[in-house]
Amino acid sequence: MINKVLIANRGEIAVRIIRACRNMGIQSVAVYSKEDANSFHVKLADQRICIGEGPAKNSYLNMDRIITAALNMGADAIHPGFGFLSENSTFVRKCQENGLIFIGPDPEVIDKMGNKSQARKTMMEAGVPVVPGTKEPVYEAEIGKRLAAEIGYPVMIKASSGGGGKGMRVAASEDEFEFQFNMAQMESANAFGDDTMYIERFVENPRHVEIQIIADKSGNVVALGDRDCSVQRNHQKLIEESPSPAINEETRARMNEYAVLAAKTVGYTNAGTIEFIVDPRGNFYFMEMNTRIQVEHGVTEMVTGTDLIIEQIRVANGENLSFTSEDTVIRGHAIECRINAEIPEKNFMPSPGKITHIHLPAGNGVRVDTSIYEGYEIPTEYDSMIAKVIVHAPDREAAVRKMRTALDEMVIMGVNTNLDFQYQILRHPVFCEGRADTGFIEKYMKMK
């Protein structure tokens, strides 16, 4: 039985997990770096322990320190949140070797789906629609160039171990393929220690639509609807919403079915996301699987009435899901805006510093997931996301209006944020009409 959970993360997701533990009567342990000593998740947890200082590699990415902390604090389980070690199979195995429950999928599944070229191959064999491209990994530019000619330009060059937009390049023609391949491969080697690449046809003007799934150890898999994550900058999501305005009910049903098939094919357990791209004609293709909870999970929680973190812990504890596919009903529309401490006018340069004043929006159907407070010092070492504003309303038009009101009410002083930039997106006719694709920011949101 899980009685105490160590959260191997920081910021708003750590706060989110601690609250779920409290609701379940489970004790929580916060780990923190020296720079995060005054963070809200540290104050909120039942227990806390410092695991290092400086860059994440010395703290939140230090597996041995986290394992030792969990054992010293008497934790039964570790929740990784998202990012950091959440999709690291070596870390999962270390947890298992030390008698700790990892709140997430098995390491073998992480390996199979975390390597994107292997995941493509697995999905092809299962019959899930996949963007035309290579089935085997590619290591050399010359071989890649030959394969790209067979696929047809433009092509997308991707890192097998990639994520967060790193190791991704578009080659529009044979002339530029070698340069783009080498750049993507270099990025992958530097970011992930892996130079394995794959190539697929570049789908122009796509929508990014993903399906949230959760599965227990008894073989029950439930799809909890879709999220549209098309509003992105450099492959980093800015706004997510559910349901997607880009697909009809028939397409939505088929995507849910394929997501369940994908999860069952690999024997998946716990929460995960099947990501698809949708072309302008409505065709959809498997892109990748995220074997963890997503930043935008709150959008799904708002439209389904579920608590995904609680379900994650229940599944890790050996319990069955508390609901079935038949119980899952999508109600209304939800939108999430990611609030970052950054300067949009200066190419979104991070803006760390001390928050001198803060006012968070509230009201019916408004939720703010954050770990900041007045007087909090945003460190320079970590990601710039400081809050997520999520709203829920009966339909999309009402949700857009509610989000505008929430952003208008939100005040953060002492640091620069992208609040105004997000508000501009919410006022843009292309977004309001539900027509924003993954190139929306570059096409329409020119910052002066």
PyMOL commands that set and color helices and strands:
alter all, ss='L'
color gray80, all
select helices_A, chain A and resi 11-24+34-36+40-44+56-58+63-72+89-97+107-114+116-126+141-151+174-192+249-265+297-304+308-316+344-346+396-409+419-427+429-432+440-444
alter helices_A, ss='H'
color red, helices_A
select strands_A, chain A and resi 4-7+27-32+47-50+77-79+101-102+155-163+166-171+197-201+207-215+221-233+236-242+270-278+284-290+333-340+342-343+349-350+353-354+357-359+366-370+377-378+385-393+411-413
alter strands_A, ss='S'
color yellow, strands_A
deselect
rebuild
show_as cartoon
